Amino acid sequence: MKKITIAIDGFSSTGKSTLAKQIANQLGYIYVDTGAMYRAVTYFAMQHNFVSETHLDAEGLIKNLSNVSLQFRFNETLGFAEMYLNNENIEQAIRTIEVSRLVSKIAEISEVRAKLVEQQQQMGQNKGIVMDGRDIGTVVFPNADLKLFMTASPQTKAQRRFDELLEKGQRVTFEEVLQNVQERDYIDTHREDSPLVKADDALEIDNSNLSKKEQFDLVMELVNEKLEE
């Protein structure tokens, strides 16, 4: 059975992870949420006072990267893999607005990107993988068989993220979520190391007005075309 590598890039809160999980479940592929990896390093940096709203000790974090051990462990009850940092389940802890505010700062650090990209490339050596993030089609898997680039309007993205945070019981306002989404998009597209850009051979999908099912059906058509080539 032919296996392919699927790279999904795009802006924050465009539903990349939801789509990637759906595809991986449908195909029986490995799913890797690279955003969770950057969030995990951010959480580690927050725990050790390397980063805050007003402070970034990049050198301190770089010196301690050898103390960062990341693992995805599949949770059969939930049906997806959860993020572990140094053997501690941090899946819920990394999804907060506090981590969201700081993750782009950490993702700008070249040494952090190098460490995580190396791990991501090792995960995808045998294909049969769906990976989402900001630089999967441009840096991690430039030769991916199928590249998608997800986008949506800022208001749509903010509303999705706002609803998600409320569902998890977090107290946030729509305005601060919208500001966070816009700030992250700006930082991600303007950083020097591996900025968020659409790969030349990526297919762009604006899902502002697509339901999850409509999007999934559209993408599975593209996937099946690649599998039949």
C-alpha positions as CSV (number, residue, x, y, z in Angstrom):
1,M,0.0,0.0,0.0
2,K,1.5,3.3,-1.1
3,K,2.2,5.8,1.8
4,I,2.6,9.5,1.4
5,T,3.8,12.5,3.5
6,I,1.1,15.2,4.1
7,A,2.3,18.6,5.2
8,I,-0.3,21.1,6.5
9,D,0.8,24.7,7.2
10,G,-1.1,27.8,7.9
11,F,-2.1,30.5,10.3
12,S,-3.1,30.0,13.9
13,S,-6.6,28.8,14.6
14,T,-7.3,27.7,11.1
15,G,-8.2,24.2,12.2
16,K,-4.9,22.6,11.0
17,S,-4.8,20.1,13.9
18,T,-8.4,19.1,13.6
19,L,-8.0,18.4,9.9
20,A,-4.7,16.6,10.3
21,K,-6.2,14.3,13.0
22,Q,-9.1,13.5,10.7
23,I,-6.9,12.6,7.8
24,A,-4.5,10.5,10.0
25,N,-7.4,8.6,11.5
26,Q,-8.9,8.0,8.0
27,L,-5.7,6.7,6.6
28,G,-4.2,5.0,9.7
29,Y,-1.3,7.4,9.5
30,I,0.9,8.9,12.3
31,Y,-0.3,12.4,13.3
32,V,2.2,15.0,14.6
33,D,1.1,18.3,16.1
34,T,4.3,20.4,15.8
35,G,2.5,23.3,17.4
36,A,2.2,21.2,20.6
37,M,6.0,20.7,20.5
38,Y,6.6,24.5,20.4
39,R,4.0,25.0,23.1
40,A,5.7,22.4,25.3
41,V,9.1,24.2,25.0
42,T,7.3,27.4,25.8
43,Y,5.7,25.8,28.9
44,F,9.2,24.6,30.0
45,A,10.5,28.1,29.5
46,M,7.7,29.6,31.5
47,Q,8.3,27.1,34.3
48,H,12.0,28.0,34.5
49,N,11.4,31.8,34.2
50,F,13.1,32.0,30.8
51,V,10.1,33.8,29.3
52,S,7.2,36.1,30.3
53,E,5.2,38.9,28.8
54,T,8.1,41.3,29.4
55,H,11.1,39.1,29.5
56,L,13.0,36.6,27.3
57,D,16.2,34.8,28.4
58,A,16.9,33.0,25.1
59,E,20.4,32.1,26.1
60,G,19.2,30.5,29.3
61,L,16.7,28.4,27.4
62,I,19.2,27.4,24.8
63,K,21.6,26.2,27.5
64,N,18.8,24.1,28.9
65,L,17.4,22.5,25.8
66,S,19.1,19.3,26.5
67,N,16.8,19.0,29.6
68,V,13.7,19.1,27.3
69,S,12.4,15.7,26.5
70,L,9.2,15.6,24.4
71,Q,7.0,12.6,23.6
72,F,3.6,12.0,22.1
73,R,1.7,9.2,23.8
74,F,-1.5,7.9,22.4
75,N,-4.5,8.1,24.7
76,E,-6.9,5.3,23.6
77,T,-9.8,6.9,25.5
78,L,-9.4,10.3,23.8
79,G,-8.4,8.8,20.5
80,F,-5.3,11.0,20.0
81,A,-1.8,11.4,21.2
82,E,-1.1,13.8,24.1
83,M,2.0,15.9,24.7
84,Y,4.4,14.8,27.4
85,L,7.3,17.0,28.7
86,N,9.9,15.1,30.7
87,N,7.3,12.3,31.3
88,E,4.6,14.7,32.5
89,N,1.3,15.0,30.7
90,I,1.0,18.7,29.8
91,E,-1.7,18.4,27.1
92,Q,-4.1,20.7,29.0
93,A,-1.4,23.0,30.4
94,I,-0.1,24.0,26.9
95,R,-3.5,25.0,25.5
96,T,-4.0,28.1,27.7
97,I,-4.1,31.7,26.5
98,E,-0.9,32.3,28.5
99,V,1.1,29.8,26.5
100,S,-0.5,31.2,23.3
101,R,0.7,34.7,24.1
102,L,4.4,33.5,24.4
103,V,4.8,30.6,22.0
104,S,5.7,32.8,19.0
105,K,8.6,34.3,21.0
106,I,10.0,30.9,21.6
107,A,9.4,29.7,18.1
108,E,11.6,32.5,16.8
109,I,14.7,31.1,18.5
110,S,16.8,29.3,15.9
111,E,18.2,26.7,18.3
112,V,14.7,25.7,19.4
113,R,13.6,25.3,15.8
114,A,16.6,23.3,14.9
115,K,16.1,20.8,17.8
116,L,12.4,20.3,17.0
117,V,12.8,20.2,13.2
118,E,15.4,17.4,13.6
119,Q,12.9,15.4,15.7
120,Q,10.1,16.0,13.3
121,Q,12.1,14.8,10.3
122,Q,13.0,11.6,12.2
123,M,9.3,11.0,12.8
124,G,8.6,11.2,9.1
125,Q,11.4,9.1,7.7
126,N,9.1,6.2,6.7
127,K,6.2,8.4,5.3
128,G,2.6,7.5,6.3
129,I,2.5,10.7,8.4
130,V,0.4,13.9,8.6
131,M,2.1,16.8,10.2
132,D,0.8,20.3,10.8
133,G,2.6,23.5,11.7
134,R,4.1,26.7,10.2
135,D,7.1,25.4,8.2
136,I,6.3,21.8,7.4
137,G,6.1,22.1,3.7
138,T,8.9,24.6,3.4
139,V,11.5,23.3,6.0
140,V,10.6,20.0,7.6
141,F,9.3,18.2,4.6
142,P,10.1,20.3,1.5
143,N,9.5,17.1,-0.6
144,A,6.2,16.2,0.9
145,D,3.8,14.5,-1.5
146,L,0.9,16.8,-0.6
147,K,1.2,20.3,0.9
148,L,-1.8,22.3,2.1
149,F,-1.8,25.9,3.3
150,M,-4.7,26.8,5.6
151,T,-6.1,30.3,6.0
152,A,-9.2,32.1,7.2
153,S,-10.3,35.6,8.1
154,P,-9.0,37.0,11.5
155,Q,-12.5,37.2,12.9
156,T,-13.3,33.6,12.0
157,K,-10.1,32.4,13.5
158,A,-10.6,34.4,16.7
159,Q,-14.1,33.1,17.1
160,R,-13.0,29.5,16.8
161,R,-10.3,29.9,19.3
162,F,-12.5,31.9,21.7
163,D,-15.2,29.2,21.6
164,E,-12.5,26.5,22.2
165,L,-11.1,28.3,25.2
166,L,-14.6,28.9,26.7
167,E,-15.4,25.2,26.3
168,K,-12.3,24.4,28.3
169,G,-13.5,26.7,31.1
170,Q,-10.9,29.5,30.5
171,R,-11.9,33.1,31.2
172,V,-11.0,35.2,28.1
173,T,-12.6,38.0,26.1
174,F,-13.1,37.8,22.3
175,E,-11.0,41.0,22.0
176,E,-7.9,39.5,23.7
177,V,-8.2,36.3,21.6
178,L,-8.5,38.4,18.4
179,Q,-5.4,40.4,19.4
180,N,-3.5,37.2,20.2
181,V,-4.4,35.7,16.9
182,Q,-3.3,38.8,15.0
183,E,-0.1,39.2,17.0
184,R,0.9,35.5,16.4
185,D,0.2,35.8,12.7
186,Y,2.4,38.9,12.4
187,I,5.3,37.3,14.4
188,D,5.1,34.0,12.5
189,T,5.2,35.7,9.1
190,H,7.9,38.2,10.0
191,R,10.4,36.1,12.0
192,E,13.9,35.7,10.4
193,D,14.2,31.9,10.9
194,S,11.6,29.9,8.9
195,P,8.8,32.4,8.6
196,L,5.3,31.2,7.8
197,V,5.0,31.3,4.0
198,K,3.0,29.3,1.6
199,A,5.2,26.8,-0.3
200,D,5.2,27.3,-4.0
201,D,3.7,23.9,-4.6
202,A,1.1,24.0,-1.7
203,L,-2.6,24.1,-2.3
204,E,-4.3,27.0,-0.4
205,I,-7.5,26.4,1.4
206,D,-9.5,29.3,2.8
207,N,-11.9,27.6,5.2
208,S,-13.7,30.8,6.5
209,N,-17.0,29.5,5.1
210,L,-16.4,25.7,5.1
211,S,-17.8,23.3,7.6
212,K,-15.4,20.7,9.0
213,K,-17.1,18.0,6.9
214,E,-16.9,20.1,3.7
215,Q,-13.2,20.7,4.3
216,F,-12.4,17.1,5.1
217,D,-14.2,15.8,2.0
218,L,-12.4,18.3,-0.2
219,V,-9.0,17.4,1.2
220,M,-9.6,13.7,1.1
221,E,-10.2,14.0,-2.6
222,L,-6.8,15.6,-2.9
223,V,-5.3,12.9,-0.8
224,N,-6.8,10.1,-2.8
225,E,-5.6,11.7,-6.0
226,K,-2.0,11.6,-4.6
227,L,-2.4,8.0,-3.5
228,E,-3.6,6.9,-7.0
229,E,-0.6,8.6,-8.8
